[in-house]
Amino acid sequence: MSIEELLNKLNINLTGNQSKNSYIIDIPNSDEYGRIYSKLDKSDIVEEYEENQMITEQGSSLMYEVIDEDYIINLIADFDSDRYQLIINNI
């Protein structure tokens, strides 16, 4: 499955930039961050890595494994600077 197909299956309609092994999407605001979190939380094609989560007042990093695919998704929030990203790594 390509990253574009993965994003379509997750119903995430944002584009990002490809780096070496990562696809990085800048999320425009906290509302969109919340929508993406909800889509990942409800999805049956990803599993949350509960032991790799970090949630503080300043930010969060939530990791998901794509079931039967070689992708790891990291949903990142920096609440202090109002910056949000979705990073998809090919492992």
C-alpha positions in Angstrom: 0.0 0.0 0.0 1.3 3.4 -0.9 1.3 6.4 1.5 -1.4 8.0 -0.6 -3.6 4.9 -0.4 -3.0 4.7 3.4 -4.1 8.4 3.8 -7.2 7.7 1.7 -8.1 4.7 3.8 -7.7 6.8 6.9 -9.8 9.6 5.3 -7.0 12.1 5.9 -7.0 14.7 3.1 -3.8 16.6 3.7 -0.7 16.5 1.6 2.8 16.5 2.9 6.5 16.2 1.9 8.5 13.1 1.3 11.9 12.9 2.9 14.3 10.0 2.9 12.1 7.4 4.8 9.3 9.7 6.1 6.3 11.5 4.8 5.7 14.6 6.8 2.3 16.4 7.0 2.1 19.8 8.7 -1.3 19.9 10.4 -2.7 23.5 10.1 -4.3 23.8 13.6 -5.5 22.0 16.8 -9.0 21.3 15.4 -7.5 19.4 12.4 -5.1 17.6 14.8 -8.2 16.5 16.9 -10.0 15.2 13.7 -6.9 13.2 12.7 -6.5 11.8 16.2 -10.2 10.7 16.1 -9.7 9.1 12.7 -6.7 7.1 13.9 -8.3 6.2 17.1 -11.4 4.8 15.3 -9.5 3.1 12.5 -9.3 -0.7 12.2 -6.2 -0.6 10.0 -3.9 0.9 12.7 -3.0 -0.2 16.2 -1.8 2.3 18.9 1.7 1.7 20.4 0.6 2.5 24.0 4.1 2.0 25.5 5.6 4.6 23.1 3.2 7.5 23.9 4.1 10.7 25.5 1.5 13.2 26.6 2.2 16.3 28.6 0.8 19.8 29.0 3.3 21.0 26.5 2.8 18.4 23.8 2.2 14.8 22.8 3.6 12.1 20.6 1.2 9.2 19.7 2.5 6.2 17.7 0.5 3.9 15.6 1.4 0.7 13.6 -0.3 0.1 10.3 -1.6 -3.5 10.5 0.0 -5.8 7.8 2.1 -2.9 6.3 5.5 -1.5 6.9 4.5 1.9 8.2 4.6 3.6 11.6 2.5 6.7 12.1 3.5 9.4 14.6 1.0 12.1 15.5 2.8 15.0 17.1 1.5 18.1 18.9 3.5 21.0 20.4 0.8 22.8 22.3 3.0 25.6 23.4 4.0 26.7 19.9 0.7 25.5 18.3 2.5 23.2 15.8 1.1 19.8 14.7 2.5 17.1 12.5 1.6 13.7 11.2 4.7 11.7 10.3 4.6 8.4 8.4 7.7 6.3 8.5 8.4 3.4 6.2 10.1 0.7 8.2 
